[in-house]
């Protein structure tokens, strides 16, 4: 069967000459993996891989020192060996030999050169350089030594020889190896960054399984197979198996679902409110007629959906605004029936958020030690009364800011809060505008989510550290708490027993629940859909998309026609 690849602007056929002197052209279909990214891309520069759309794309183009396996273990990528000093502050990495950057015009004769330790020194310093304005600078901020003028100390990132790279931290940081799996730490060539400048994000050059071909904003992105990719499969076969990756940017997720159902996408991550009943039964199981036509993978993943309060009082005209009263925030949280929300709005897709901000599936984290919020309308009413708003009297109209994808959820929350006598207006914007407004402190009450950057509870708790204030850091609520900060800093010390560190994580999460800068709604699960001919597509709790081992079954992957 010849697969139809519609909408591609790259050539998807190979022209070959037939034998016996006949100059007859023969066409052979190519293996092109098609997926949709509703949010669109902002950059293909790993220094700006701040959201899933960017991360998925850069994962195909670049590599770093380490990566995560399906069980969230840290495993080597571009590193052969490594060691950590006894004091936990110095990491030494032996870089694999023979790894080359992708062919590019930035290199002599257009041939990619070998990756060296100097490339990692450059890439890491670049993330921290204020001139880069990387959204990932926070992963190194306060963790590496700086000079009196604030510049990076020369002792932080050092190339000991062409294939040995050393990192020296200001203080021990136990999750540092997990940090090194993040796209922000992917290696980039200095030649390309200097030649393209700010346009490097439009003309990326990495070491990954696919090379950049073309990006038409809001239309499509095309990546081609890296014929010189360094990695092979267990049988010694060259990777990747695919010839190309085609990304569409259909903003309407319901339209994207229909496109997948019609066979014009090979993979789709997530299903929207209007499509959920077509895939899942009310009890969360997959409908038989759907599972017979498509592959369905339902996987818990490290994503917490929450509502956030902006707690910087300087941004409020009314210095006695209700959101600045902890009792009000707690009342709004107690009035939400999370079990009902997950059961009826999401077909049991997700886990009710009755613990803390850290997802309950986080490795080595005991969420049962954190007391969150369960539905308790009487307690909510009592707290609201104590705050001076009996039965909601005198409470001003408030606005919940959300993106345009959560209509049903917003309506549900409006109804829940009306039981307290609170009138809530919903203001919805497209996702990029919504995120920008949150980062800039333009909204006081907002719907958001935190998809883990790395599998350690510290990543979620860093959202509330006072030195991580948005927009340069992840603290979007502008939460400040001395006890929390002290615990956060103490937990960084490597010579603490790991169990002590986890206990401090629990204490920090409990502070967040008590102070209520956020309302945890649920811990997410993702539904990933794939056509039946797709093989090698794996899912893990980070919801990563790694395509180097993805293939198509032979009957549907290739065909020839004269």
Secondary structure, DSSP 8 states (H G I E B T S, - for coil): -----TT--S--EEEEE-STT---EEEEE--EEEEE-TT--S-S-GGG--SHHHHHHHHHH---SEEE-TT--EEESSEEEEEE-TTS-EEEEEE-TT-B----TTSGGG---B--HHHHHHHHHHHH-TTT--TTGGGTTTTB-B-TTS-B-TTTEEEEETTEEEEEBSS--TTHHHHTTSGGG----HHHHHHHGGGGGGS---SSSEEEEEEETTTEEEEEE-TT-S-B-TTS-BS---SEEEEE--S-HHHHHHHHHTTS-SEEE---HHHHHHHB-TTS-B-HHHHTTEEEEEEEEEEEEEEEE---GGG-SSTT-GGGSHHHHHHHHHT--HHHIIIIISTT-SEE--S-SS-TT-TT--GGGS------HHHHHHHHHHTT-GGGTT---EEEEEETT-HHHHHHHHHHHHTTT--EEEEEE-HHHHHHHHHTT--SEEEEEEE-SSSSHHHHHGGG-GGGBTTTSSBTT----HHHHHHHHHTT-TTS-HHHHHHHHHHHHHHHHHHTSEEEEEEEEEEEEEETTEES----TT-----TT-EE-HHHH--EE-
